[in-house]
Amino acid sequence: MDGAFRRYRLMSFVTGTTLLILCVTLVLHSVDLALWKDMKWFVQIVGIGHGVVLYPLYMIMCFQMVLKFRLNVGYLAIMFLAGFVPGLAFYLEHRMRLKLYPTGFATR
């Protein structure tokens, strides 16, 4: 497996997971406001981590992979959108793996 795809895959999982965490806490916020007061610091840390650190790194990895594999710019736009739509990063990573490595890949 290529290093660019490995880095993209890692950042896709990490960014997608933090986005799902933020969405779950948003649902919990609308259900129980008392719980929100206890979780506010956690949401702020995860939100800042996602928006300031992880998403920009994810964008860099997406751009690097699009250049390395000479993909269409449309893929880059969808990859950038995956940092905003919960669950899309996991689906897109799966589709990119099938597109770039149709016969499978070795883990080493």
C-alpha positions as CSV (number, residue, x, y, z in Angstrom):
1,M,0.0,0.0,0.0
2,D,1.3,3.4,-0.9
3,G,2.3,5.8,1.9
4,A,0.1,8.6,0.6
5,F,-2.9,6.4,0.8
6,R,-1.9,5.1,4.2
7,R,-1.7,8.6,5.6
8,Y,-5.0,9.6,3.9
9,R,-6.6,6.5,5.4
10,L,-5.4,7.2,8.9
11,M,-6.5,10.9,8.8
12,S,-9.8,9.8,7.3
13,F,-10.5,7.5,10.2
14,V,-9.4,10.0,12.9
15,T,-11.2,13.0,11.4
16,G,-14.3,11.0,10.7
17,T,-14.3,9.7,14.3
18,T,-14.0,13.1,15.9
19,L,-16.8,14.4,13.6
20,L,-19.0,11.5,14.7
21,I,-18.2,12.3,18.4
22,L,-19.2,15.9,17.8
23,C,-22.5,14.9,16.2
24,V,-23.3,12.5,19.0
25,T,-22.6,15.2,21.6
26,L,-24.8,17.6,19.6
27,V,-27.7,15.1,19.8
28,L,-27.1,14.6,23.6
29,H,-27.1,18.4,23.9
30,S,-30.6,18.6,22.4
31,V,-31.8,15.7,24.6
32,D,-30.4,16.6,28.0
33,L,-29.1,20.1,28.8
34,A,-27.9,19.0,32.2
35,L,-25.5,16.5,30.6
36,W,-24.3,19.2,28.3
37,K,-23.0,21.3,31.2
38,D,-20.8,18.4,32.3
39,M,-19.6,17.6,28.7
40,K,-19.0,21.2,27.5
41,W,-15.2,21.1,28.1
42,F,-14.9,17.8,26.3
43,V,-16.9,19.1,23.3
44,Q,-14.7,22.2,23.1
45,I,-11.5,20.2,23.1
46,V,-12.7,17.7,20.5
47,G,-14.2,20.5,18.4
48,I,-11.0,22.6,18.4
49,G,-9.0,19.5,17.8
50,H,-11.1,18.6,14.8
51,G,-11.4,22.0,13.3
52,V,-8.0,23.5,13.9
53,V,-5.6,20.4,13.9
54,L,-7.2,17.3,12.4
55,Y,-9.2,18.7,9.5
56,P,-6.4,20.8,8.0
57,L,-4.1,17.7,8.2
58,Y,-6.8,15.7,6.6
59,M,-7.1,18.3,3.8
60,I,-3.3,18.1,3.2
61,M,-3.4,14.3,3.0
62,C,-6.3,14.4,0.6
63,F,-4.5,16.9,-1.6
64,Q,-1.3,14.8,-1.5
65,M,-3.2,11.7,-2.5
66,V,-5.1,13.4,-5.4
67,L,-1.7,14.6,-6.7
68,K,0.0,11.2,-6.2
69,F,-2.7,9.2,-7.9
70,R,-3.7,11.9,-10.4
71,L,-7.3,11.8,-9.5
72,N,-10.0,14.2,-10.7
73,V,-10.6,17.4,-8.8
74,G,-14.1,16.3,-8.1
75,Y,-12.7,13.6,-5.8
76,L,-10.8,16.3,-3.9
77,A,-14.0,18.3,-3.4
78,I,-15.9,15.2,-2.1
79,M,-12.9,14.4,0.2
80,F,-13.0,17.9,1.6
81,L,-16.8,17.6,2.1
82,A,-16.2,14.4,4.0
83,G,-14.7,16.4,6.9
84,F,-18.1,18.1,7.4
85,V,-20.6,15.3,6.7
86,P,-20.7,12.6,9.5
87,G,-19.9,9.2,8.3
88,L,-18.9,10.2,4.7
89,A,-15.2,9.9,5.5
90,F,-15.5,6.2,6.2
91,Y,-17.6,5.5,3.1
92,L,-15.3,7.6,0.9
93,E,-12.2,5.9,2.3
94,H,-13.7,2.5,1.4
95,R,-14.6,3.7,-2.1
96,M,-11.2,5.1,-2.7
97,R,-9.6,1.9,-1.5
98,L,-11.7,-0.1,-4.0
99,K,-10.9,2.4,-6.8
100,L,-7.1,2.6,-6.2
101,Y,-6.5,-1.0,-5.2
102,P,-9.2,-3.1,-7.0
103,T,-7.3,-6.4,-6.4
104,G,-6.6,-5.6,-2.8
105,F,-3.4,-4.6,-1.1
106,A,-0.9,-6.0,1.3
107,T,-0.7,-4.4,4.7
108,R,3.1,-4.3,4.5
